[in-house]
Amino acid sequence: MSQSQPRLDDLRIERKPVPETPRRTGLAFAIGLTLAVAAVVWWWFGRPQAVPVTTALARENATPAGDRTVLNASGYVTARREATVSSKVMGKVVEILIEEGIAVKQGQLLAKLDDANAQAALQLARAQLAAVRAGLEETRVRLAEANLELRRQTQLKQDKVAALAEFDRAEAAAAALRARLAQQQSELTVAERNLAVYEQQAADTLIRAPFAGIVTSKNAQPGEMISPMASGGFTRTGICTIVDMESLEIEIDVNESYINRVAPGQAIEATLDAYPEWKIPCKVIAIIPTADRQKSTVRVRVGFDKLDPRILPQMAVKVAFRETTQATASSAPSRSVIVPRGAVTSRDGRDVVFVVQNGRVERRAVTVGSTVGTDTTLTAGLAARERIVVDPTAEITDGVRVEEKKR
């Protein structure tokens, strides 16, 4: 039996794989873990940082259809009855009976002036009147006696007992006393009028409130001179200023280009700068029928539907003139939202807001209806209860990550 021929493959040495040691396996795992941690750290610090922003919630505003703002304006609270109270005569102040902030009634005593001279003149007038009355009474007694003598002489004359000369003498005496009585009656009238003048002068030293109101300023002190007109650097012209709080209203200068949007009785919503969240219902009282040629404005008087102690004279106020039409049964309310005024900004010539969703902002174009105080009404582009960025900066753009700080 012949042997088989040797082949080249039979000469190849067959080697078995060397198993990996545990040391090499641990080193590979450590290298892989280090690379993974480095990748995570690189991603964490390399990602864009969130921009901190203040957000607010859009509030729903349901207004009746046809009720909309046609004009926004600003003005001041004024009082129709306001007076700086002075005296009718010049004199020295001896007593002040009021302070700022107190309420006074009509006719209440506010201050007293020095009345020494007035009281002296008044006493003299009273004495003169008493003297005239006493002389008048004496003349009446003498006239009664003269009339009796005249009647006796008349009877004797008729009886042809007395002489004619005696009758003439009695008649002349009675006539003279009647004339004197008439003169003294006129003097009595003059004395009474003279007394009334001095009584009025004495009363003028007592300064009283012309109407009920609140004292807003105290302009004089005891010892100062006061006069109804300015007569020197050390002379006051008023005791105090009184404001009738029941006569408060709003005075507005409306540009004459928009006066056609205003009508008497028109509904108005007013907002005091001191209370921006308080909406005060008002109405137009009157439109003053003249324009200011220098400012091109027309003055409009606005009255409050109900007065409140928080409303004070000279407060700044913003008003929104409403256009109210007769609502029909099928008219539905017009839905709009109210957002803070700072949330609306202008980008590329359009009014936009930035809505926060899932940690990022979305730019949203909106339609602005009106702005009253710190609130802006949006009629389109935003839904109620969406969270928006307040006072967005230039780095706030569409898609930017943000970190919210709720308002």
Secondary structure as GFF3:
##gff-version 3
##sequence-region A 1 407
A	DSSP	three_ten_helix	8	11	.	.	.	ID=ss1
A	DSSP	alpha_helix	22	46	.	.	.	ID=ss2
A	DSSP	beta_strand	51	57	.	.	.	ID=ss3
A	DSSP	beta_strand	59	63	.	.	.	ID=ss4
A	DSSP	beta_strand	68	79	.	.	.	ID=ss5
A	DSSP	beta_strand	82	85	.	.	.	ID=ss6
A	DSSP	beta_strand	91	96	.	.	.	ID=ss7
A	DSSP	beta_strand	103	104	.	.	.	ID=ss8
A	DSSP	beta_strand	109	113	.	.	.	ID=ss9
A	DSSP	alpha_helix	116	158	.	.	.	ID=ss10
A	DSSP	alpha_helix	164	203	.	.	.	ID=ss11
A	DSSP	beta_strand	206	208	.	.	.	ID=ss12
A	DSSP	beta_strand	213	218	.	.	.	ID=ss13
A	DSSP	beta_strand	225	226	.	.	.	ID=ss14
A	DSSP	beta_strand	235	236	.	.	.	ID=ss15
A	DSSP	beta_strand	240	243	.	.	.	ID=ss16
A	DSSP	three_ten_helix	245	247	.	.	.	ID=ss17
A	DSSP	beta_strand	248	255	.	.	.	ID=ss18
A	DSSP	three_ten_helix	256	261	.	.	.	ID=ss19
A	DSSP	beta_strand	267	272	.	.	.	ID=ss20
A	DSSP	beta_strand	280	292	.	.	.	ID=ss21
A	DSSP	beta_strand	297	304	.	.	.	ID=ss22
A	DSSP	beta_strand	316	323	.	.	.	ID=ss23
A	DSSP	beta_strand	334	340	.	.	.	ID=ss24
A	DSSP	three_ten_helix	341	343	.	.	.	ID=ss25
A	DSSP	beta_strand	345	347	.	.	.	ID=ss26
A	DSSP	beta_strand	350	357	.	.	.	ID=ss27
A	DSSP	beta_strand	360	365	.	.	.	ID=ss28
A	DSSP	beta_strand	367	372	.	.	.	ID=ss29
A	DSSP	beta_strand	375	380	.	.	.	ID=ss30
A	DSSP	beta_strand	387	390	.	.	.	ID=ss31
A	DSSP	beta_strand	402	406	.	.	.	ID=ss32
###
